[in-house]
C-alpha cells in the first residue's frame, strides 16, 4: 500500500505545531536580550541600575511569555532568559538596587 506524502508545513523557528506565534517569538527575543543585558551589566558595580531594571523587566517578560507560550521550543529559551534576568536582577539589587540609593 502506498502512503500519501504530505507536504511539510512551513514552521517558524520556535513553533513545532505548524502555526506562527509572533507574540511568543517576540517575547522570547525580548527576554533573551534583557537577560543578556542584565547578566553582563551585573558584573560591574556601577551599572547596578541597568542590571536591576533590565533584570526585573526580563523576569516579568519571561513570566508572561511562559503564561502564553504554546510549545516547548518557546518555553526553553524563556527559562534561559529568565534565569539570566534573575541573576542580573539579584546582583543589581545587591550592588545598589533599583533606585541607586536615592530612595531609602
CNS distance restraints for C-alpha pairs under 8 A (distance, minus, plus):
assign (resid   9 and name CA) (resid  18 and name CA) 6.05 0.50 0.50
assign (resid  10 and name CA) (resid  18 and name CA) 6.49 0.50 0.50
assign (resid  11 and name CA) (resid  15 and name CA) 6.25 0.50 0.50
assign (resid  11 and name CA) (resid  16 and name CA) 6.69 0.50 0.50
assign (resid  11 and name CA) (resid  17 and name CA) 7.53 0.50 0.50
assign (resid  11 and name CA) (resid  18 and name CA) 4.85 0.50 0.50
assign (resid  11 and name CA) (resid  19 and name CA) 6.41 0.50 0.50
assign (resid  11 and name CA) (resid  20 and name CA) 6.94 0.50 0.50
assign (resid  12 and name CA) (resid  16 and name CA) 7.63 0.50 0.50
assign (resid  12 and name CA) (resid  18 and name CA) 7.44 0.50 0.50
assign (resid  12 and name CA) (resid  19 and name CA) 7.44 0.50 0.50
assign (resid  12 and name CA) (resid  20 and name CA) 6.06 0.50 0.50
assign (resid  12 and name CA) (resid  21 and name CA) 7.85 0.50 0.50
assign (resid  14 and name CA) (resid  21 and name CA) 7.95 0.50 0.50
assign (resid  14 and name CA) (resid  25 and name CA) 6.78 0.50 0.50
assign (resid  14 and name CA) (resid  71 and name CA) 7.76 0.50 0.50
assign (resid  14 and name CA) (resid  73 and name CA) 5.30 0.50 0.50
assign (resid  14 and name CA) (resid  74 and name CA) 5.56 0.50 0.50
assign (resid  15 and name CA) (resid  19 and name CA) 6.56 0.50 0.50
assign (resid  15 and name CA) (resid  20 and name CA) 6.55 0.50 0.50
assign (resid  15 and name CA) (resid  21 and name CA) 6.75 0.50 0.50
assign (resid  15 and name CA) (resid  70 and name CA) 7.84 0.50 0.50
assign (resid  15 and name CA) (resid  71 and name CA) 6.22 0.50 0.50
assign (resid  15 and name CA) (resid  73 and name CA) 6.49 0.50 0.50
assign (resid  15 and name CA) (resid  74 and name CA) 7.03 0.50 0.50
assign (resid  16 and name CA) (resid  71 and name CA) 6.58 0.50 0.50
assign (resid  16 and name CA) (resid  73 and name CA) 7.17 0.50 0.50
assign (resid  17 and name CA) (resid  71 and name CA) 7.49 0.50 0.50
assign (resid  21 and name CA) (resid  25 and name CA) 6.14 0.50 0.50
assign (resid  22 and name CA) (resid  26 and name CA) 6.06 0.50 0.50
assign (resid  23 and name CA) (resid  27 and name CA) 6.22 0.50 0.50
assign (resid  24 and name CA) (resid  28 and name CA) 6.19 0.50 0.50
assign (resid  24 and name CA) (resid  65 and name CA) 6.23 0.50 0.50
assign (resid  24 and name CA) (resid  68 and name CA) 7.06 0.50 0.50
assign (resid  24 and name CA) (resid  69 and name CA) 5.96 0.50 0.50
assign (resid  24 and name CA) (resid  74 and name CA) 7.01 0.50 0.50
assign (resid  25 and name CA) (resid  29 and name CA) 6.25 0.50 0.50
assign (resid  25 and name CA) (resid  74 and name CA) 7.19 0.50 0.50
assign (resid  26 and name CA) (resid  30 and name CA) 6.12 0.50 0.50
assign (resid  27 and name CA) (resid  31 and name CA) 5.94 0.50 0.50
assign (resid  27 and name CA) (resid  61 and name CA) 6.55 0.50 0.50
assign (resid  27 and name CA) (resid  62 and name CA) 7.04 0.50 0.50
assign (resid  27 and name CA) (resid  65 and name CA) 5.76 0.50 0.50
assign (resid  28 and name CA) (resid  32 and name CA) 6.15 0.50 0.50
assign (resid  28 and name CA) (resid  62 and name CA) 7.34 0.50 0.50
assign (resid  28 and name CA) (resid  65 and name CA) 7.06 0.50 0.50
assign (resid  28 and name CA) (resid  74 and name CA) 6.90 0.50 0.50
assign (resid  28 and name CA) (resid  77 and name CA) 6.51 0.50 0.50
assign (resid  28 and name CA) (resid  78 and name CA) 5.63 0.50 0.50
assign (resid  28 and name CA) (resid  81 and name CA) 7.84 0.50 0.50
assign (resid  29 and name CA) (resid  33 and name CA) 6.22 0.50 0.50
assign (resid  30 and name CA) (resid  34 and name CA) 6.06 0.50 0.50
assign (resid  30 and name CA) (resid  58 and name CA) 7.56 0.50 0.50
assign (resid  30 and name CA) (resid  61 and name CA) 7.57 0.50 0.50
assign (resid  31 and name CA) (resid  35 and name CA) 5.87 0.50 0.50
assign (resid  31 and name CA) (resid  58 and name CA) 5.17 0.50 0.50
assign (resid  31 and name CA) (resid  59 and name CA) 7.65 0.50 0.50
assign (resid  31 and name CA) (resid  61 and name CA) 6.05 0.50 0.50
assign (resid  31 and name CA) (resid  62 and name CA) 5.76 0.50 0.50
assign (resid  31 and name CA) (resid  78 and name CA) 6.56 0.50 0.50
assign (resid  31 and name CA) (resid  81 and name CA) 5.33 0.50 0.50
assign (resid  31 and name CA) (resid  82 and name CA) 6.91 0.50 0.50
assign (resid  31 and name CA) (resid  85 and name CA) 7.92 0.50 0.50
assign (resid  32 and name CA) (resid  36 and name CA) 6.07 0.50 0.50
assign (resid  32 and name CA) (resid  58 and name CA) 7.89 0.50 0.50
assign (resid  32 and name CA) (resid  77 and name CA) 7.25 0.50 0.50
assign (resid  32 and name CA) (resid  78 and name CA) 7.23 0.50 0.50
assign (resid  32 and name CA) (resid  80 and name CA) 7.52 0.50 0.50
assign (resid  32 and name CA) (resid  81 and name CA) 4.58 0.50 0.50
assign (resid  32 and name CA) (resid  82 and name CA) 7.87 0.50 0.50
assign (resid  33 and name CA) (resid  37 and name CA) 6.11 0.50 0.50
assign (resid  33 and name CA) (resid  81 and name CA) 7.78 0.50 0.50
assign (resid  34 and name CA) (resid  38 and name CA) 5.97 0.50 0.50
assign (resid  34 and name CA) (resid  54 and name CA) 5.51 0.50 0.50
assign (resid  34 and name CA) (resid  55 and name CA) 6.64 0.50 0.50
assign (resid  34 and name CA) (resid  57 and name CA) 7.46 0.50 0.50
assign (resid  34 and name CA) (resid  58 and name CA) 5.26 0.50 0.50
assign (resid  34 and name CA) (resid  81 and name CA) 7.51 0.50 0.50
assign (resid  34 and name CA) (resid  85 and name CA) 6.63 0.50 0.50
assign (resid  35 and name CA) (resid  39 and name CA) 5.97 0.50 0.50
assign (resid  35 and name CA) (resid  54 and name CA) 7.23 0.50 0.50
assign (resid  35 and name CA) (resid  55 and name CA) 6.33 0.50 0.50
assign (resid  35 and name CA) (resid  58 and name CA) 5.94 0.50 0.50
assign (resid  35 and name CA) (resid  81 and name CA) 4.89 0.50 0.50
assign (resid  35 and name CA) (resid  82 and name CA) 6.52 0.50 0.50
assign (resid  35 and name CA) (resid  83 and name CA) 7.46 0.50 0.50
assign (resid  35 and name CA) (resid  84 and name CA) 4.69 0.50 0.50
assign (resid  35 and name CA) (resid  85 and name CA) 4.08 0.50 0.50
assign (resid  35 and name CA) (resid  86 and name CA) 7.79 0.50 0.50
assign (resid  35 and name CA) (resid  88 and name CA) 7.30 0.50 0.50
assign (resid  36 and name CA) (resid  40 and name CA) 6.05 0.50 0.50
assign (resid  36 and name CA) (resid  81 and name CA) 7.40 0.50 0.50
assign (resid  36 and name CA) (resid  84 and name CA) 6.44 0.50 0.50
assign (resid  36 and name CA) (resid  85 and name CA) 7.26 0.50 0.50
assign (resid  37 and name CA) (resid  41 and name CA) 6.03 0.50 0.50
assign (resid  37 and name CA) (resid  51 and name CA) 6.92 0.50 0.50
assign (resid  37 and name CA) (resid  54 and name CA) 6.78 0.50 0.50
assign (resid  38 and name CA) (resid  42 and name CA) 5.93 0.50 0.50
assign (resid  38 and name CA) (resid  50 and name CA) 6.89 0.50 0.50
assign (resid  38 and name CA) (resid  51 and name CA) 4.17 0.50 0.50
assign (resid  38 and name CA) (resid  52 and name CA) 6.86 0.50 0.50
assign (resid  38 and name CA) (resid  53 and name CA) 7.90 0.50 0.50
assign (resid  38 and name CA) (resid  54 and name CA) 5.28 0.50 0.50
assign (resid  38 and name CA) (resid  55 and name CA) 5.12 0.50 0.50
assign (resid  38 and name CA) (resid  84 and name CA) 7.02 0.50 0.50
assign (resid  38 and name CA) (resid  85 and name CA) 5.62 0.50 0.50
assign (resid  38 and name CA) (resid  87 and name CA) 7.68 0.50 0.50
assign (resid  38 and name CA) (resid  88 and name CA) 4.42 0.50 0.50
assign (resid  38 and name CA) (resid  89 and name CA) 6.65 0.50 0.50
assign (resid  39 and name CA) (resid  43 and name CA) 7.15 0.50 0.50
assign (resid  39 and name CA) (resid  51 and name CA) 6.91 0.50 0.50
assign (resid  39 and name CA) (resid  55 and name CA) 7.84 0.50 0.50
assign (resid  39 and name CA) (resid  84 and name CA) 5.57 0.50 0.50
assign (resid  39 and name CA) (resid  85 and name CA) 6.39 0.50 0.50
assign (resid  39 and name CA) (resid  87 and name CA) 6.32 0.50 0.50
assign (resid  39 and name CA) (resid  88 and name CA) 4.37 0.50 0.50
assign (resid  40 and name CA) (resid  44 and name CA) 7.96 0.50 0.50
assign (resid  40 and name CA) (resid  51 and name CA) 7.85 0.50 0.50
assign (resid  40 and name CA) (resid  88 and name CA) 7.48 0.50 0.50
assign (resid  41 and name CA) (resid  47 and name CA) 5.80 0.50 0.50
assign (resid  41 and name CA) (resid  48 and name CA) 7.14 0.50 0.50
assign (resid  41 and name CA) (resid  50 and name CA) 6.79 0.50 0.50
assign (resid  41 and name CA) (resid  51 and name CA) 5.30 0.50 0.50
assign (resid  41 and name CA) (resid  88 and name CA) 7.29 0.50 0.50
assign (resid  42 and name CA) (resid  47 and name CA) 6.75 0.50 0.50
assign (resid  42 and name CA) (resid  48 and name CA) 6.26 0.50 0.50
assign (resid  42 and name CA) (resid  51 and name CA) 5.26 0.50 0.50
assign (resid  42 and name CA) (resid  52 and name CA) 7.86 0.50 0.50
assign (resid  42 and name CA) (resid  87 and name CA) 7.93 0.50 0.50
assign (resid  42 and name CA) (resid  88 and name CA) 5.10 0.50 0.50
assign (resid  42 and name CA) (resid  89 and name CA) 7.67 0.50 0.50
assign (resid  42 and name CA) (resid  91 and name CA) 5.73 0.50 0.50
assign (resid  42 and name CA) (resid  92 and name CA) 5.63 0.50 0.50
assign (resid  44 and name CA) (resid  48 and name CA) 7.23 0.50 0.50
assign (resid  45 and name CA) (resid  92 and name CA) 7.79 0.50 0.50
assign (resid  45 and name CA) (resid  95 and name CA) 5.74 0.50 0.50
assign (resid  46 and name CA) (resid  95 and name CA) 7.86 0.50 0.50
assign (resid  47 and name CA) (resid  51 and name CA) 6.39 0.50 0.50
assign (resid  47 and name CA) (resid  92 and name CA) 7.70 0.50 0.50
assign (resid  48 and name CA) (resid  52 and name CA) 5.81 0.50 0.50
assign (resid  48 and name CA) (resid  91 and name CA) 7.66 0.50 0.50
assign (resid  48 and name CA) (resid  92 and name CA) 4.36 0.50 0.50
assign (resid  48 and name CA) (resid  93 and name CA) 7.02 0.50 0.50
assign (resid  48 and name CA) (resid  95 and name CA) 5.83 0.50 0.50
assign (resid  48 and name CA) (resid  96 and name CA) 6.00 0.50 0.50
assign (resid  48 and name CA) (resid  97 and name CA) 6.53 0.50 0.50
assign (resid  48 and name CA) (resid  98 and name CA) 7.56 0.50 0.50
assign (resid  48 and name CA) (resid 100 and name CA) 7.49 0.50 0.50
assign (resid  49 and name CA) (resid  53 and name CA) 6.10 0.50 0.50
assign (resid  49 and name CA) (resid  92 and name CA) 6.71 0.50 0.50
assign (resid  49 and name CA) (resid  96 and name CA) 7.48 0.50 0.50
assign (resid  49 and name CA) (resid  97 and name CA) 6.59 0.50 0.50
assign (resid  49 and name CA) (resid  98 and name CA) 5.58 0.50 0.50
assign (resid  49 and name CA) (resid  99 and name CA) 6.78 0.50 0.50
assign (resid  49 and name CA) (resid 100 and name CA) 6.43 0.50 0.50
assign (resid  50 and name CA) (resid  54 and name CA) 5.81 0.50 0.50
assign (resid  50 and name CA) (resid  92 and name CA) 7.80 0.50 0.50
assign (resid  51 and name CA) (resid  55 and name CA) 5.75 0.50 0.50
assign (resid  51 and name CA) (resid  88 and name CA) 5.37 0.50 0.50
assign (resid  51 and name CA) (resid  89 and name CA) 5.85 0.50 0.50
assign (resid  51 and name CA) (resid  91 and name CA) 7.70 0.50 0.50
assign (resid  51 and name CA) (resid  92 and name CA) 5.20 0.50 0.50
assign (resid  52 and name CA) (resid  56 and name CA) 6.09 0.50 0.50
assign (resid  52 and name CA) (resid  88 and name CA) 6.32 0.50 0.50
assign (resid  52 and name CA) (resid  89 and name CA) 4.25 0.50 0.50
assign (resid  52 and name CA) (resid  90 and name CA) 7.04 0.50 0.50
assign (resid  52 and name CA) (resid  91 and name CA) 7.45 0.50 0.50
assign (resid  52 and name CA) (resid  92 and name CA) 4.45 0.50 0.50
assign (resid  52 and name CA) (resid  93 and name CA) 5.92 0.50 0.50
assign (resid  52 and name CA) (resid  97 and name CA) 6.36 0.50 0.50
assign (resid  52 and name CA) (resid  98 and name CA) 5.68 0.50 0.50
assign (resid  53 and name CA) (resid  57 and name CA) 6.14 0.50 0.50
assign (resid  53 and name CA) (resid  89 and name CA) 7.04 0.50 0.50
assign (resid  53 and name CA) (resid  98 and name CA) 6.25 0.50 0.50
assign (resid  54 and name CA) (resid  58 and name CA) 5.86 0.50 0.50
assign (resid  54 and name CA) (resid  85 and name CA) 7.09 0.50 0.50
assign (resid  54 and name CA) (resid  88 and name CA) 7.78 0.50 0.50
assign (resid  54 and name CA) (resid  89 and name CA) 7.23 0.50 0.50
assign (resid  55 and name CA) (resid  59 and name CA) 6.05 0.50 0.50
assign (resid  55 and name CA) (resid  84 and name CA) 7.74 0.50 0.50
assign (resid  55 and name CA) (resid  85 and name CA) 4.14 0.50 0.50
assign (resid  55 and name CA) (resid  86 and name CA) 5.77 0.50 0.50
assign (resid  55 and name CA) (resid  87 and name CA) 7.54 0.50 0.50
assign (resid  55 and name CA) (resid  88 and name CA) 5.37 0.50 0.50
assign (resid  55 and name CA) (resid  89 and name CA) 4.24 0.50 0.50
assign (resid  55 and name CA) (resid  90 and name CA) 7.95 0.50 0.50
assign (resid  56 and name CA) (resid  60 and name CA) 6.34 0.50 0.50
assign (resid  56 and name CA) (resid  85 and name CA) 6.96 0.50 0.50
assign (resid  56 and name CA) (resid  86 and name CA) 7.36 0.50 0.50
assign (resid  56 and name CA) (resid  89 and name CA) 5.91 0.50 0.50
assign (resid  57 and name CA) (resid  61 and name CA) 6.01 0.50 0.50
assign (resid  58 and name CA) (resid  62 and name CA) 6.00 0.50 0.50
assign (resid  58 and name CA) (resid  81 and name CA) 7.30 0.50 0.50
assign (resid  58 and name CA) (resid  82 and name CA) 6.40 0.50 0.50
assign (resid  58 and name CA) (resid  85 and name CA) 5.40 0.50 0.50
assign (resid  58 and name CA) (resid  86 and name CA) 7.90 0.50 0.50
assign (resid  59 and name CA) (resid  63 and name CA) 6.11 0.50 0.50
assign (resid  59 and name CA) (resid  82 and name CA) 5.26 0.50 0.50
assign (resid  59 and name CA) (resid  85 and name CA) 5.82 0.50 0.50
assign (resid  59 and name CA) (resid  86 and name CA) 6.39 0.50 0.50
assign (resid  60 and name CA) (resid  64 and name CA) 6.28 0.50 0.50
assign (resid  61 and name CA) (resid  65 and name CA) 6.04 0.50 0.50
assign (resid  62 and name CA) (resid  66 and name CA) 6.07 0.50 0.50
assign (resid  62 and name CA) (resid  78 and name CA) 5.53 0.50 0.50
assign (resid  62 and name CA) (resid  79 and name CA) 7.22 0.50 0.50
assign (resid  62 and name CA) (resid  81 and name CA) 7.06 0.50 0.50
assign (resid  62 and name CA) (resid  82 and name CA) 5.62 0.50 0.50
assign (resid  63 and name CA) (resid  67 and name CA) 6.35 0.50 0.50
assign (resid  63 and name CA) (resid  82 and name CA) 7.78 0.50 0.50
assign (resid  64 and name CA) (resid  68 and name CA) 6.40 0.50 0.50
assign (resid  65 and name CA) (resid  69 and name CA) 5.68 0.50 0.50
assign (resid  65 and name CA) (resid  75 and name CA) 7.79 0.50 0.50
assign (resid  65 and name CA) (resid  78 and name CA) 6.97 0.50 0.50
assign (resid  66 and name CA) (resid  75 and name CA) 6.17 0.50 0.50
assign (resid  66 and name CA) (resid  78 and name CA) 6.96 0.50 0.50
assign (resid  69 and name CA) (resid  74 and name CA) 6.24 0.50 0.50
assign (resid  69 and name CA) (resid  75 and name CA) 6.48 0.50 0.50
assign (resid  70 and name CA) (resid  74 and name CA) 7.13 0.50 0.50
assign (resid  71 and name CA) (resid  75 and name CA) 6.60 0.50 0.50
assign (resid  72 and name CA) (resid  76 and name CA) 6.20 0.50 0.50
assign (resid  73 and name CA) (resid  77 and name CA) 7.37 0.50 0.50
assign (resid  74 and name CA) (resid  78 and name CA) 6.57 0.50 0.50
assign (resid  75 and name CA) (resid  79 and name CA) 6.28 0.50 0.50
assign (resid  76 and name CA) (resid  80 and name CA) 6.53 0.50 0.50
assign (resid  77 and name CA) (resid  81 and name CA) 6.04 0.50 0.50
assign (resid  78 and name CA) (resid  82 and name CA) 5.94 0.50 0.50
assign (resid  79 and name CA) (resid  83 and name CA) 6.10 0.50 0.50
assign (resid  80 and name CA) (resid  84 and name CA) 6.38 0.50 0.50
assign (resid  81 and name CA) (resid  85 and name CA) 6.01 0.50 0.50
assign (resid  82 and name CA) (resid  86 and name CA) 5.99 0.50 0.50
assign (resid  83 and name CA) (resid  87 and name CA) 6.24 0.50 0.50
assign (resid  84 and name CA) (resid  88 and name CA) 6.18 0.50 0.50
assign (resid  85 and name CA) (resid  89 and name CA) 5.91 0.50 0.50
assign (resid  86 and name CA) (resid  90 and name CA) 6.03 0.50 0.50
assign (resid  87 and name CA) (resid  91 and name CA) 6.10 0.50 0.50
assign (resid  88 and name CA) (resid  92 and name CA) 5.87 0.50 0.50
assign (resid  89 and name CA) (resid  93 and name CA) 6.09 0.50 0.50
assign (resid  90 and name CA) (resid  94 and name CA) 6.19 0.50 0.50
assign (resid  91 and name CA) (resid  95 and name CA) 6.17 0.50 0.50
assign (resid  92 and name CA) (resid  96 and name CA) 6.32 0.50 0.50
assign (resid  92 and name CA) (resid  97 and name CA) 5.75 0.50 0.50
assign (resid  92 and name CA) (resid  98 and name CA) 7.60 0.50 0.50
assign (resid  93 and name CA) (resid  97 and name CA) 3.81 0.50 0.50
assign (resid  93 and name CA) (resid  98 and name CA) 6.58 0.50 0.50
assign (resid  96 and name CA) (resid 100 and name CA) 5.08 0.50 0.50
assign (resid  96 and name CA) (resid 101 and name CA) 6.41 0.50 0.50
assign (resid  97 and name CA) (resid 101 and name CA) 7.19 0.50 0.50
assign (resid  99 and name CA) (resid 103 and name CA) 6.19 0.50 0.50
